[in-house]
Amino acid sequence: MTDWDTLRALADEGNEQAMDKLADLADQRSDLDALNELLDEGNDRAGEHLTRRAATAKDLLELQRIADAGYAEAADVLSNLL
């Protein structure tokens, strides 16, 4: 079983730390699909990583998408870039 699988199993059981570690691991791997899945599951750490990436790229549409997915800090970053 990989680290990802172990963390995923723990996260599925409701372990918040495992969910955050999944987001960190996905960010390290530049796995945007996994980060987006975690964001859809309500994981704020994934929102942080995606927001940082979008802000660095000045990708306003991506920031809006992240904000619309429920990560409010993305809206703050977006308004600062406008």
mmCIF file of the N, C-alpha and C atoms, coordinates in Angstrom:
data_MODEL
# 
_entry.id   MODEL 
# 
loop_
_atom_site.group_PDB 
_atom_site.id 
_atom_site.type_symbol 
_atom_site.label_atom_id 
_atom_site.label_alt_id 
_atom_site.label_comp_id 
_atom_site.label_asym_id 
_atom_site.label_entity_id 
_atom_site.label_seq_id 
_atom_site.pdbx_PDB_ins_code 
_atom_site.Cartn_x 
_atom_site.Cartn_y 
_atom_site.Cartn_z 
_atom_site.occupancy 
_atom_site.B_iso_or_equiv 
_atom_site.pdbx_formal_charge 
_atom_site.auth_seq_id 
_atom_site.auth_comp_id 
_atom_site.auth_asym_id 
_atom_site.auth_atom_id 
_atom_site.pdbx_PDB_model_num 
ATOM 1   N N  . MET A 1 1  ? 0.852   -1.179 0.000   1.00 0.00 ? 1  MET A N  1 
ATOM 2   C CA . MET A 1 1  ? 0.000   0.000  0.000   1.00 0.00 ? 1  MET A CA 1 
ATOM 3   C C  . MET A 1 1  ? 0.898   1.243  0.000   1.00 0.00 ? 1  MET A C  1 
ATOM 4   N N  . THR A 1 2  ? 0.611   2.192  -0.882  1.00 0.00 ? 2  THR A N  1 
ATOM 5   C CA . THR A 1 2  ? 1.421   3.403  -0.977  1.00 0.00 ? 2  THR A CA 1 
ATOM 6   C C  . THR A 1 2  ? 1.048   4.387  0.124   1.00 0.00 ? 2  THR A C  1 
ATOM 7   N N  . ASP A 1 3  ? 1.902   5.371  0.298   1.00 0.00 ? 3  ASP A N  1 
ATOM 8   C CA . ASP A 1 3  ? 1.586   6.440  1.253   1.00 0.00 ? 3  ASP A CA 1 
ATOM 9   C C  . ASP A 1 3  ? 0.240   7.069  0.916   1.00 0.00 ? 3  ASP A C  1 
ATOM 10  N N  . TRP A 1 4  ? 0.004   7.274  -0.382  1.00 0.00 ? 4  TRP A N  1 
ATOM 11  C CA . TRP A 1 4  ? -1.252  7.889  -0.816  1.00 0.00 ? 4  TRP A CA 1 
ATOM 12  C C  . TRP A 1 4  ? -2.434  7.034  -0.379  1.00 0.00 ? 4  TRP A C  1 
ATOM 13  N N  . ASP A 1 5  ? -2.341  5.738  -0.624  1.00 0.00 ? 5  ASP A N  1 
ATOM 14  C CA . ASP A 1 5  ? -3.441  4.837  -0.277  1.00 0.00 ? 5  ASP A CA 1 
ATOM 15  C C  . ASP A 1 5  ? -3.697  4.801  1.223   1.00 0.00 ? 5  ASP A C  1 
ATOM 16  N N  . THR A 1 6  ? -2.623  4.788  1.995   1.00 0.00 ? 6  THR A N  1 
ATOM 17  C CA . THR A 1 6  ? -2.752  4.775  3.454   1.00 0.00 ? 6  THR A CA 1 
ATOM 18  C C  . THR A 1 6  ? -3.416  6.056  3.937   1.00 0.00 ? 6  THR A C  1 
ATOM 19  N N  . LEU A 1 7  ? -2.937  7.194  3.432   1.00 0.00 ? 7  LEU A N  1 
ATOM 20  C CA . LEU A 1 7  ? -3.518  8.480  3.823   1.00 0.00 ? 7  LEU A CA 1 
ATOM 21  C C  . LEU A 1 7  ? -4.972  8.587  3.372   1.00 0.00 ? 7  LEU A C  1 
ATOM 22  N N  . ARG A 1 8  ? -5.262  8.095  2.170   1.00 0.00 ? 8  ARG A N  1 
ATOM 23  C CA . ARG A 1 8  ? -6.625  8.155  1.648   1.00 0.00 ? 8  ARG A CA 1 
ATOM 24  C C  . ARG A 1 8  ? -7.568  7.354  2.538   1.00 0.00 ? 8  ARG A C  1 
ATOM 25  N N  . ALA A 1 9  ? -7.126  6.171  2.956   1.00 0.00 ? 9  ALA A N  1 
ATOM 26  C CA . ALA A 1 9  ? -7.952  5.330  3.833   1.00 0.00 ? 9  ALA A CA 1 
ATOM 27  C C  . ALA A 1 9  ? -8.221  6.041  5.155   1.00 0.00 ? 9  ALA A C  1 
ATOM 28  N N  . LEU A 1 10 ? -7.202  6.655  5.716   1.00 0.00 ? 10 LEU A N  1 
ATOM 29  C CA . LEU A 1 10 ? -7.381  7.389  6.977   1.00 0.00 ? 10 LEU A CA 1 
ATOM 30  C C  . LEU A 1 10 ? -8.297  8.592  6.780   1.00 0.00 ? 10 LEU A C  1 
ATOM 31  N N  . ALA A 1 11 ? -8.107  9.302  5.673   1.00 0.00 ? 11 ALA A N  1 
ATOM 32  C CA . ALA A 1 11 ? -8.958  10.468 5.392   1.00 0.00 ? 11 ALA A CA 1 
ATOM 33  C C  . ALA A 1 11 ? -10.413 10.050 5.219   1.00 0.00 ? 11 ALA A C  1 
ATOM 34  N N  . ASP A 1 12 ? -10.624 8.924  4.561   1.00 0.00 ? 12 ASP A N  1 
ATOM 35  C CA . ASP A 1 12 ? -11.983 8.424  4.363   1.00 0.00 ? 12 ASP A CA 1 
ATOM 36  C C  . ASP A 1 12 ? -12.656 8.060  5.683   1.00 0.00 ? 12 ASP A C  1 
ATOM 37  N N  . GLU A 1 13 ? -11.837 7.779  6.700   1.00 0.00 ? 13 GLU A N  1 
ATOM 38  C CA . GLU A 1 13 ? -12.364 7.488  8.028   1.00 0.00 ? 13 GLU A CA 1 
ATOM 39  C C  . GLU A 1 13 ? -12.596 8.763  8.835   1.00 0.00 ? 13 GLU A C  1 
ATOM 40  N N  . GLY A 1 14 ? -12.304 9.919  8.229   1.00 0.00 ? 14 GLY A N  1 
ATOM 41  C CA . GLY A 1 14 ? -12.553 11.192 8.893   1.00 0.00 ? 14 GLY A CA 1 
ATOM 42  C C  . GLY A 1 14 ? -11.341 11.833 9.534   1.00 0.00 ? 14 GLY A C  1 
ATOM 43  N N  . ASN A 1 15 ? -10.167 11.308 9.281   1.00 0.00 ? 15 ASN A N  1 
ATOM 44  C CA . ASN A 1 15 ? -8.938  11.853 9.867   1.00 0.00 ? 15 ASN A CA 1 
ATOM 45  C C  . ASN A 1 15 ? -8.537  13.120 9.112   1.00 0.00 ? 15 ASN A C  1 
ATOM 46  N N  . GLU A 1 16 ? -8.702  14.283 9.779   1.00 0.00 ? 16 GLU A N  1 
ATOM 47  C CA . GLU A 1 16 ? -8.410  15.582 9.158   1.00 0.00 ? 16 GLU A CA 1 
ATOM 48  C C  . GLU A 1 16 ? -6.923  15.736 8.833   1.00 0.00 ? 16 GLU A C  1 
ATOM 49  N N  . GLN A 1 17 ? -6.052  15.257 9.703   1.00 0.00 ? 17 GLN A N  1 
ATOM 50  C CA . GLN A 1 17 ? -4.612  15.369 9.455   1.00 0.00 ? 17 GLN A CA 1 
ATOM 51  C C  . GLN A 1 17 ? -4.221  14.582 8.211   1.00 0.00 ? 17 GLN A C  1 
ATOM 52  N N  . ALA A 1 18 ? -4.808  13.430 8.024   1.00 0.00 ? 18 ALA A N  1 
ATOM 53  C CA . ALA A 1 18 ? -4.521  12.632 6.834   1.00 0.00 ? 18 ALA A CA 1 
ATOM 54  C C  . ALA A 1 18 ? -4.986  13.371 5.582   1.00 0.00 ? 18 ALA A C  1 
ATOM 55  N N  . MET A 1 19 ? -6.136  14.021 5.671   1.00 0.00 ? 19 MET A N  1 
ATOM 56  C CA . MET A 1 19 ? -6.646  14.786 4.533   1.00 0.00 ? 19 MET A CA 1 
ATOM 57  C C  . MET A 1 19 ? -5.683  15.920 4.176   1.00 0.00 ? 19 MET A C  1 
ATOM 58  N N  . ASP A 1 20 ? -5.178  16.613 5.185   1.00 0.00 ? 20 ASP A N  1 
ATOM 59  C CA . ASP A 1 20 ? -4.216  17.695 4.936   1.00 0.00 ? 20 ASP A CA 1 
ATOM 60  C C  . ASP A 1 20 ? -2.916  17.148 4.357   1.00 0.00 ? 20 ASP A C  1 
ATOM 61  N N  . LYS A 1 21 ? -2.466  16.005 4.847   1.00 0.00 ? 21 LYS A N  1 
ATOM 62  C CA . LYS A 1 21 ? -1.240  15.396 4.318   1.00 0.00 ? 21 LYS A CA 1 
ATOM 63  C C  . LYS A 1 21 ? -1.442  14.957 2.869   1.00 0.00 ? 21 LYS A C  1 
ATOM 64  N N  . LEU A 1 22 ? -2.643  14.492 2.540   1.00 0.00 ? 22 LEU A N  1 
ATOM 65  C CA . LEU A 1 22 ? -2.949  14.159 1.151   1.00 0.00 ? 22 LEU A CA 1 
ATOM 66  C C  . LEU A 1 22 ? -2.799  15.393 0.267   1.00 0.00 ? 22 LEU A C  1 
ATOM 67  N N  . ALA A 1 23 ? -3.322  16.521 0.730   1.00 0.00 ? 23 ALA A N  1 
ATOM 68  C CA . ALA A 1 23 ? -3.211  17.760 -0.040  1.00 0.00 ? 23 ALA A CA 1 
ATOM 69  C C  . ALA A 1 23 ? -1.749  18.164 -0.206  1.00 0.00 ? 23 ALA A C  1 
ATOM 70  N N  . ASP A 1 24 ? -0.967  18.034 0.861   1.00 0.00 ? 24 ASP A N  1 
ATOM 71  C CA . ASP A 1 24 ? 0.460   18.370 0.771   1.00 0.00 ? 24 ASP A CA 1 
ATOM 72  C C  . ASP A 1 24 ? 1.170   17.458 -0.216  1.00 0.00 ? 24 ASP A C  1 
ATOM 73  N N  . LEU A 1 25 ? 0.858   16.173 -0.167  1.00 0.00 ? 25 LEU A N  1 
ATOM 74  C CA . LEU A 1 25 ? 1.478   15.213 -1.065  1.00 0.00 ? 25 LEU A CA 1 
ATOM 75  C C  . LEU A 1 25 ? 1.071   15.489 -2.514  1.00 0.00 ? 25 LEU A C  1 
ATOM 76  N N  . ALA A 1 26 ? -0.185  15.778 -2.736  1.00 0.00 ? 26 ALA A N  1 
ATOM 77  C CA . ALA A 1 26 ? -0.654  16.105 -4.085  1.00 0.00 ? 26 ALA A CA 1 
ATOM 78  C C  . ALA A 1 26 ? 0.039   17.368 -4.597  1.00 0.00 ? 26 ALA A C  1 
ATOM 79  N N  . ASP A 1 27 ? 0.226   18.348 -3.734  1.00 0.00 ? 27 ASP A N  1 
ATOM 80  C CA . ASP A 1 27 ? 0.912   19.574 -4.133  1.00 0.00 ? 27 ASP A CA 1 
ATOM 81  C C  . ASP A 1 27 ? 2.366   19.281 -4.494  1.00 0.00 ? 27 ASP A C  1 
ATOM 82  N N  . GLN A 1 28 ? 3.028   18.479 -3.686  1.00 0.00 ? 28 GLN A N  1 
ATOM 83  C CA . GLN A 1 28 ? 4.419   18.114 -3.962  1.00 0.00 ? 28 GLN A CA 1 
ATOM 84  C C  . GLN A 1 28 ? 4.537   17.414 -5.312  1.00 0.00 ? 28 GLN A C  1 
ATOM 85  N N  . ARG A 1 29 ? 3.551   16.618 -5.643  1.00 0.00 ? 29 ARG A N  1 
ATOM 86  C CA . ARG A 1 29 ? 3.542   15.876 -6.915  1.00 0.00 ? 29 ARG A CA 1 
ATOM 87  C C  . ARG A 1 29 ? 3.003   16.718 -8.071  1.00 0.00 ? 29 ARG A C  1 
ATOM 88  N N  . SER A 1 30 ? 2.554   17.931 -7.773  1.00 0.00 ? 30 SER A N  1 
ATOM 89  C CA . SER A 1 30 ? 1.881   18.789 -8.764  1.00 0.00 ? 30 SER A CA 1 
ATOM 90  C C  . SER A 1 30 ? 0.684   18.077 -9.380  1.00 0.00 ? 30 SER A C  1 
ATOM 91  N N  . ASP A 1 31 ? -0.025  17.326 -8.548  1.00 0.00 ? 31 ASP A N  1 
ATOM 92  C CA . ASP A 1 31 ? -1.198  16.576 -8.981  1.00 0.00 ? 31 ASP A CA 1 
ATOM 93  C C  . ASP A 1 31 ? -2.436  17.448 -8.788  1.00 0.00 ? 31 ASP A C  1 
ATOM 94  N N  . LEU A 1 32 ? -2.722  18.255 -9.802  1.00 0.00 ? 32 LEU A N  1 
ATOM 95  C CA . LEU A 1 32 ? -3.831  19.205 -9.702  1.00 0.00 ? 32 LEU A CA 1 
ATOM 96  C C  . LEU A 1 32 ? -5.184  18.504 -9.656  1.00 0.00 ? 32 LEU A C  1 
ATOM 97  N N  . ASP A 1 33 ? -5.294  17.360 -10.324 1.00 0.00 ? 33 ASP A N  1 
ATOM 98  C CA . ASP A 1 33 ? -6.561  16.616 -10.265 1.00 0.00 ? 33 ASP A CA 1 
ATOM 99  C C  . ASP A 1 33 ? -6.864  16.188 -8.832  1.00 0.00 ? 33 ASP A C  1 
ATOM 100 N N  . ALA A 1 34 ? -5.850  15.675 -8.137  1.00 0.00 ? 34 ALA A N  1 
ATOM 101 C CA . ALA A 1 34 ? -6.049  15.249 -6.747  1.00 0.00 ? 34 ALA A CA 1 
ATOM 102 C C  . ALA A 1 34 ? -6.360  16.443 -5.857  1.00 0.00 ? 34 ALA A C  1 
ATOM 103 N N  . LEU A 1 35 ? -5.659  17.557 -6.082  1.00 0.00 ? 35 LEU A N  1 
ATOM 104 C CA . LEU A 1 35 ? -5.947  18.761 -5.285  1.00 0.00 ? 35 LEU A CA 1 
ATOM 105 C C  . LEU A 1 35 ? -7.375  19.225 -5.513  1.00 0.00 ? 35 LEU A C  1 
ATOM 106 N N  . ASN A 1 36 ? -7.827  19.186 -6.743  1.00 0.00 ? 36 ASN A N  1 
ATOM 107 C CA . ASN A 1 36 ? -9.202  19.604 -7.035  1.00 0.00 ? 36 ASN A CA 1 
ATOM 108 C C  . ASN A 1 36 ? -10.218 18.660 -6.409  1.00 0.00 ? 36 ASN A C  1 
ATOM 109 N N  . GLU A 1 37 ? -9.935  17.372 -6.408  1.00 0.00 ? 37 GLU A N  1 
ATOM 110 C CA . GLU A 1 37 ? -10.835 16.419 -5.741  1.00 0.00 ? 37 GLU A CA 1 
ATOM 111 C C  . GLU A 1 37 ? -10.910 16.717 -4.248  1.00 0.00 ? 37 GLU A C  1 
ATOM 112 N N  . LEU A 1 38 ? -9.765  16.987 -3.640  1.00 0.00 ? 38 LEU A N  1 
ATOM 113 C CA . LEU A 1 38 ? -9.737  17.288 -2.208  1.00 0.00 ? 38 LEU A CA 1 
ATOM 114 C C  . LEU A 1 38 ? -10.467 18.593 -1.916  1.00 0.00 ? 38 LEU A C  1 
ATOM 115 N N  . LEU A 1 39 ? -10.308 19.579 -2.788  1.00 0.00 ? 39 LEU A N  1 
ATOM 116 C CA . LEU A 1 39 ? -11.044 20.835 -2.625  1.00 0.00 ? 39 LEU A CA 1 
ATOM 117 C C  . LEU A 1 39 ? -12.544 20.569 -2.685  1.00 0.00 ? 39 LEU A C  1 
ATOM 118 N N  . ASP A 1 40 ? -12.956 19.738 -3.629  1.00 0.00 ? 40 ASP A N  1 
ATOM 119 C CA . ASP A 1 40 ? -14.379 19.401 -3.749  1.00 0.00 ? 40 ASP A CA 1 
ATOM 120 C C  . ASP A 1 40 ? -14.901 18.697 -2.493  1.00 0.00 ? 40 ASP A C  1 
ATOM 121 N N  . GLU A 1 41 ? -13.996 18.023 -1.776  1.00 0.00 ? 41 GLU A N  1 
ATOM 122 C CA . GLU A 1 41 ? -14.366 17.360 -0.525  1.00 0.00 ? 41 GLU A CA 1 
ATOM 123 C C  . GLU A 1 41 ? -14.336 18.326 0.661   1.00 0.00 ? 41 GLU A C  1 
ATOM 124 N N  . GLY A 1 42 ? -14.013 19.584 0.384   1.00 0.00 ? 42 GLY A N  1 
ATOM 125 C CA . GLY A 1 42 ? -14.026 20.599 1.426   1.00 0.00 ? 42 GLY A CA 1 
ATOM 126 C C  . GLY A 1 42 ? -12.712 20.767 2.167   1.00 0.00 ? 42 GLY A C  1 
ATOM 127 N N  . ASN A 1 43 ? -11.612 20.295 1.585   1.00 0.00 ? 43 ASN A N  1 
ATOM 128 C CA . ASN A 1 43 ? -10.324 20.385 2.257   1.00 0.00 ? 43 ASN A CA 1 
ATOM 129 C C  . ASN A 1 43 ? -9.685  21.748 2.026   1.00 0.00 ? 43 ASN A C  1 
ATOM 130 N N  . ASP A 1 44 ? -9.526  22.503 3.115   1.00 0.00 ? 44 ASP A N  1 
ATOM 131 C CA . ASP A 1 44 ? -8.947  23.843 3.031   1.00 0.00 ? 44 ASP A CA 1 
ATOM 132 C C  . ASP A 1 44 ? -7.475  23.829 2.628   1.00 0.00 ? 44 ASP A C  1 
ATOM 133 N N  . ARG A 1 45 ? -6.734  22.809 3.022   1.00 0.00 ? 45 ARG A N  1 
ATOM 134 C CA . ARG A 1 45 ? -5.314  22.758 2.650   1.00 0.00 ? 45 ARG A CA 1 
ATOM 135 C C  . ARG A 1 45 ? -5.170  22.686 1.135   1.00 0.00 ? 45 ARG A C  1 
ATOM 136 N N  . ALA A 1 46 ? -6.035  21.912 0.490   1.00 0.00 ? 46 ALA A N  1 
ATOM 137 C CA . ALA A 1 46 ? -6.021  21.852 -0.974  1.00 0.00 ? 46 ALA A CA 1 
ATOM 138 C C  . ALA A 1 46 ? -6.348  23.229 -1.548  1.00 0.00 ? 46 ALA A C  1 
ATOM 139 N N  . GLY A 1 47 ? -7.300  23.923 -0.929  1.00 0.00 ? 47 GLY A N  1 
ATOM 140 C CA . GLY A 1 47 ? -7.630  25.283 -1.357  1.00 0.00 ? 47 GLY A CA 1 
ATOM 141 C C  . GLY A 1 47 ? -6.449  26.215 -1.232  1.00 0.00 ? 47 GLY A C  1 
ATOM 142 N N  . GLU A 1 48 ? -5.690  26.075 -0.150  1.00 0.00 ? 48 GLU A N  1 
ATOM 143 C CA . GLU A 1 48 ? -4.491  26.904 0.033   1.00 0.00 ? 48 GLU A CA 1 
ATOM 144 C C  . GLU A 1 48 ? -3.497  26.672 -1.097  1.00 0.00 ? 48 GLU A C  1 
ATOM 145 N N  . HIS A 1 49 ? -3.221  25.397 -1.384  1.00 0.00 ? 49 HIS A N  1 
ATOM 146 C CA . HIS A 1 49 ? -2.249  25.072 -2.431  1.00 0.00 ? 49 HIS A CA 1 
ATOM 147 C C  . HIS A 1 49 ? -2.718  25.574 -3.798  1.00 0.00 ? 49 HIS A C  1 
ATOM 148 N N  . LEU A 1 50 ? -3.974  25.325 -4.121  1.00 0.00 ? 50 LEU A N  1 
ATOM 149 C CA . LEU A 1 50 ? -4.492  25.756 -5.414  1.00 0.00 ? 50 LEU A CA 1 
ATOM 150 C C  . LEU A 1 50 ? -4.517  27.272 -5.526  1.00 0.00 ? 50 LEU A C  1 
ATOM 151 N N  . THR A 1 51 ? -4.870  27.954 -4.438  1.00 0.00 ? 51 THR A N  1 
ATOM 152 C CA . THR A 1 51 ? -4.895  29.420 -4.443  1.00 0.00 ? 51 THR A CA 1 
ATOM 153 C C  . THR A 1 51 ? -3.495  29.979 -4.652  1.00 0.00 ? 51 THR A C  1 
ATOM 154 N N  . ARG A 1 52 ? -2.520  29.413 -3.968  1.00 0.00 ? 52 ARG A N  1 
ATOM 155 C CA . ARG A 1 52 ? -1.131  29.868 -4.132  1.00 0.00 ? 52 ARG A CA 1 
ATOM 156 C C  . ARG A 1 52 ? -0.695  29.717 -5.582  1.00 0.00 ? 52 ARG A C  1 
ATOM 157 N N  . ARG A 1 53 ? -0.998  28.573 -6.169  1.00 0.00 ? 53 ARG A N  1 
ATOM 158 C CA . ARG A 1 53 ? -0.605  28.326 -7.562  1.00 0.00 ? 53 ARG A CA 1 
ATOM 159 C C  . ARG A 1 53 ? -1.305  29.303 -8.509  1.00 0.00 ? 53 ARG A C  1 
ATOM 160 N N  . ALA A 1 54 ? -2.595  29.517 -8.309  1.00 0.00 ? 54 ALA A N  1 
ATOM 161 C CA . ALA A 1 54 ? -3.354  30.420 -9.180  1.00 0.00 ? 54 ALA A CA 1 
ATOM 162 C C  . ALA A 1 54 ? -2.914  31.868 -9.001  1.00 0.00 ? 54 ALA A C  1 
ATOM 163 N N  . ALA A 1 55 ? -2.620  32.255 -7.770  1.00 0.00 ? 55 ALA A N  1 
ATOM 164 C CA . ALA A 1 55 ? -2.173  33.627 -7.518  1.00 0.00 ? 55 ALA A CA 1 
ATOM 165 C C  . ALA A 1 55 ? -0.815  33.881 -8.167  1.00 0.00 ? 55 ALA A C  1 
ATOM 166 N N  . THR A 1 56 ? 0.071   32.904 -8.067  1.00 0.00 ? 56 THR A N  1 
ATOM 167 C CA . THR A 1 56 ? 1.391   33.035 -8.685  1.00 0.00 ? 56 THR A CA 1 
ATOM 168 C C  . THR A 1 56 ? 1.257   33.212 -10.194 1.00 0.00 ? 56 THR A C  1 
ATOM 169 N N  . ALA A 1 57 ? 0.330   32.487 -10.785 1.00 0.00 ? 57 ALA A N  1 
ATOM 170 C CA . ALA A 1 57 ? 0.103   32.564 -12.230 1.00 0.00 ? 57 ALA A CA 1 
ATOM 171 C C  . ALA A 1 57 ? -0.818  33.729 -12.605 1.00 0.00 ? 57 ALA A C  1 
ATOM 172 N N  . LYS A 1 58 ? -1.340  34.419 -11.599 1.00 0.00 ? 58 LYS A N  1 
ATOM 173 C CA . LYS A 1 58 ? -2.320  35.490 -11.805 1.00 0.00 ? 58 LYS A CA 1 
ATOM 174 C C  . LYS A 1 58 ? -3.503  35.009 -12.651 1.00 0.00 ? 58 LYS A C  1 
ATOM 175 N N  . ASP A 1 59 ? -3.942  33.793 -12.338 1.00 0.00 ? 59 ASP A N  1 
ATOM 176 C CA . ASP A 1 59 ? -5.040  33.153 -13.046 1.00 0.00 ? 59 ASP A CA 1 
ATOM 177 C C  . ASP A 1 59 ? -6.351  33.507 -12.336 1.00 0.00 ? 59 ASP A C  1 
ATOM 178 N N  . LEU A 1 60 ? -6.961  34.587 -12.787 1.00 0.00 ? 60 LEU A N  1 
ATOM 179 C CA . LEU A 1 60 ? -8.163  35.099 -12.130 1.00 0.00 ? 60 LEU A CA 1 
ATOM 180 C C  . LEU A 1 60 ? -9.349  34.132 -12.238 1.00 0.00 ? 60 LEU A C  1 
ATOM 181 N N  . LEU A 1 61 ? -9.482  33.477 -13.381 1.00 0.00 ? 61 LEU A N  1 
ATOM 182 C CA . LEU A 1 61 ? -10.583 32.529 -13.533 1.00 0.00 ? 61 LEU A CA 1 
ATOM 183 C C  . LEU A 1 61 ? -10.431 31.345 -12.586 1.00 0.00 ? 61 LEU A C  1 
ATOM 184 N N  . GLU A 1 62 ? -9.204  30.875 -12.425 1.00 0.00 ? 62 GLU A N  1 
ATOM 185 C CA . GLU A 1 62 ? -8.960  29.760 -11.505 1.00 0.00 ? 62 GLU A CA 1 
ATOM 186 C C  . GLU A 1 62 ? -9.234  30.189 -10.063 1.00 0.00 ? 62 GLU A C  1 
ATOM 187 N N  . LEU A 1 63 ? -8.828  31.380 -9.708  1.00 0.00 ? 63 LEU A N  1 
ATOM 188 C CA . LEU A 1 63 ? -9.110  31.884 -8.356  1.00 0.00 ? 63 LEU A CA 1 
ATOM 189 C C  . LEU A 1 63 ? -10.613 31.963 -8.117  1.00 0.00 ? 63 LEU A C  1 
ATOM 190 N N  . GLN A 1 64 ? -11.359 32.403 -9.122  1.00 0.00 ? 64 GLN A N  1 
ATOM 191 C CA . GLN A 1 64 ? -12.816 32.471 -8.976  1.00 0.00 ? 64 GLN A CA 1 
ATOM 192 C C  . GLN A 1 64 ? -13.403 31.072 -8.822  1.00 0.00 ? 64 GLN A C  1 
ATOM 193 N N  . ARG A 1 65 ? -12.888 30.112 -9.581  1.00 0.00 ? 65 ARG A N  1 
ATOM 194 C CA . ARG A 1 65 ? -13.365 28.731 -9.484  1.00 0.00 ? 65 ARG A CA 1 
ATOM 195 C C  . ARG A 1 65 ? -13.109 28.157 -8.094  1.00 0.00 ? 65 ARG A C  1 
ATOM 196 N N  . ILE A 1 66 ? -11.933 28.442 -7.552  1.00 0.00 ? 66 ILE A N  1 
ATOM 197 C CA . ILE A 1 66 ? -11.578 27.959 -6.214  1.00 0.00 ? 66 ILE A CA 1 
ATOM 198 C C  . ILE A 1 66 ? -12.489 28.605 -5.169  1.00 0.00 ? 66 ILE A C  1 
ATOM 199 N N  . ALA A 1 67 ? -12.726 29.908 -5.324  1.00 0.00 ? 67 ALA A N  1 
ATOM 200 C CA . ALA A 1 67 ? -13.634 30.602 -4.406  1.00 0.00 ? 67 ALA A CA 1 
ATOM 201 C C  . ALA A 1 67 ? -15.040 30.020 -4.503  1.00 0.00 ? 67 ALA A C  1 
ATOM 202 N N  . ASP A 1 68 ? -15.491 29.763 -5.718  1.00 0.00 ? 68 ASP A N  1 
ATOM 203 C CA . ASP A 1 68 ? -16.828 29.194 -5.920  1.00 0.00 ? 68 ASP A CA 1 
ATOM 204 C C  . ASP A 1 68 ? -16.941 27.792 -5.331  1.00 0.00 ? 68 ASP A C  1 
ATOM 205 N N  . ALA A 1 69 ? -15.798 27.092 -5.236  1.00 0.00 ? 69 ALA A N  1 
ATOM 206 C CA . ALA A 1 69 ? -15.793 25.741 -4.660  1.00 0.00 ? 69 ALA A CA 1 
ATOM 207 C C  . ALA A 1 69 ? -15.844 25.777 -3.135  1.00 0.00 ? 69 ALA A C  1 
ATOM 208 N N  . GLY A 1 70 ? -15.799 26.990 -2.568  1.00 0.00 ? 70 GLY A N  1 
ATOM 209 C CA . GLY A 1 70 ? -15.978 27.103 -1.125  1.00 0.00 ? 70 GLY A CA 1 
ATOM 210 C C  . GLY A 1 70 ? -14.765 27.552 -0.344  1.00 0.00 ? 70 GLY A C  1 
ATOM 211 N N  . TYR A 1 71 ? -13.646 27.838 -1.015  1.00 0.00 ? 71 TYR A N  1 
ATOM 212 C CA . TYR A 1 71 ? -12.458 28.303 -0.301  1.00 0.00 ? 71 TYR A CA 1 
ATOM 213 C C  . TYR A 1 71 ? -12.444 29.831 -0.360  1.00 0.00 ? 71 TYR A C  1 
ATOM 214 N N  . ALA A 1 72 ? -12.957 30.467 0.695   1.00 0.00 ? 72 ALA A N  1 
ATOM 215 C CA . ALA A 1 72 ? -13.189 31.914 0.719   1.00 0.00 ? 72 ALA A CA 1 
ATOM 216 C C  . ALA A 1 72 ? -11.919 32.736 0.553   1.00 0.00 ? 72 ALA A C  1 
ATOM 217 N N  . GLU A 1 73 ? -10.786 32.228 1.021   1.00 0.00 ? 73 GLU A N  1 
ATOM 218 C CA . GLU A 1 73 ? -9.548  32.992 0.926   1.00 0.00 ? 73 GLU A CA 1 
ATOM 219 C C  . GLU A 1 73 ? -9.166  33.258 -0.529  1.00 0.00 ? 73 GLU A C  1 
ATOM 220 N N  . ALA A 1 74 ? -9.595  32.397 -1.440  1.00 0.00 ? 74 ALA A N  1 
ATOM 221 C CA . ALA A 1 74 ? -9.317  32.617 -2.863  1.00 0.00 ? 74 ALA A CA 1 
ATOM 222 C C  . ALA A 1 74 ? -10.009 33.893 -3.337  1.00 0.00 ? 74 ALA A C  1 
ATOM 223 N N  . ALA A 1 75 ? -11.190 34.176 -2.820  1.00 0.00 ? 75 ALA A N  1 
ATOM 224 C CA . ALA A 1 75 ? -11.899 35.407 -3.181  1.00 0.00 ? 75 ALA A CA 1 
ATOM 225 C C  . ALA A 1 75 ? -11.130 36.626 -2.692  1.00 0.00 ? 75 ALA A C  1 
ATOM 226 N N  . ASP A 1 76 ? -10.519 36.535 -1.512  1.00 0.00 ? 76 ASP A N  1 
ATOM 227 C CA . ASP A 1 76 ? -9.714  37.632 -0.987  1.00 0.00 ? 76 ASP A CA 1 
ATOM 228 C C  . ASP A 1 76 ? -8.501  37.891 -1.883  1.00 0.00 ? 76 ASP A C  1 
ATOM 229 N N  . VAL A 1 77 ? -7.827  36.819 -2.272  1.00 0.00 ? 77 VAL A N  1 
ATOM 230 C CA . VAL A 1 77 ? -6.663  36.949 -3.156  1.00 0.00 ? 77 VAL A CA 1 
ATOM 231 C C  . VAL A 1 77 ? -7.110  37.545 -4.493  1.00 0.00 ? 77 VAL A C  1 
ATOM 232 N N  . LEU A 1 78 ? -8.214  37.078 -5.001  1.00 0.00 ? 78 LEU A N  1 
ATOM 233 C CA . LEU A 1 78 ? -8.739  37.570 -6.261  1.00 0.00 ? 78 LEU A CA 1 
ATOM 234 C C  . LEU A 1 78 ? -9.008  39.076 -6.191  1.00 0.00 ? 78 LEU A C  1 
ATOM 235 N N  . SER A 1 79 ? -9.651  39.513 -5.134  1.00 0.00 ? 79 SER A N  1 
ATOM 236 C CA . SER A 1 79 ? -9.955  40.938 -5.008  1.00 0.00 ? 79 SER A CA 1 
ATOM 237 C C  . SER A 1 79 ? -8.685  41.773 -4.872  1.00 0.00 ? 79 SER A C  1 
ATOM 238 N N  . ASN A 1 80 ? -7.647  41.215 -4.277  1.00 0.00 ? 80 ASN A N  1 
ATOM 239 C CA . ASN A 1 80 ? -6.375  41.936 -4.185  1.00 0.00 ? 80 ASN A CA 1 
ATOM 240 C C  . ASN A 1 80 ? -5.676  42.051 -5.520  1.00 0.00 ? 80 ASN A C  1 
ATOM 241 N N  . LEU A 1 81 ? -5.906  41.116 -6.417  1.00 0.00 ? 81 LEU A N  1 
ATOM 242 C CA . LEU A 1 81 ? -5.286  41.164 -7.735  1.00 0.00 ? 81 LEU A CA 1 
ATOM 243 C C  . LEU A 1 81 ? -6.030  42.065 -8.705  1.00 0.00 ? 81 LEU A C  1 
ATOM 244 N N  . LEU A 1 82 ? -7.291  42.363 -8.415  1.00 0.00 ? 82 LEU A N  1 
ATOM 245 C CA . LEU A 1 82 ? -8.089  43.199 -9.319  1.00 0.00 ? 82 LEU A CA 1 
ATOM 246 C C  . LEU A 1 82 ? -7.810  44.667 -9.137  1.00 0.00 ? 82 LEU A C  1 
# 
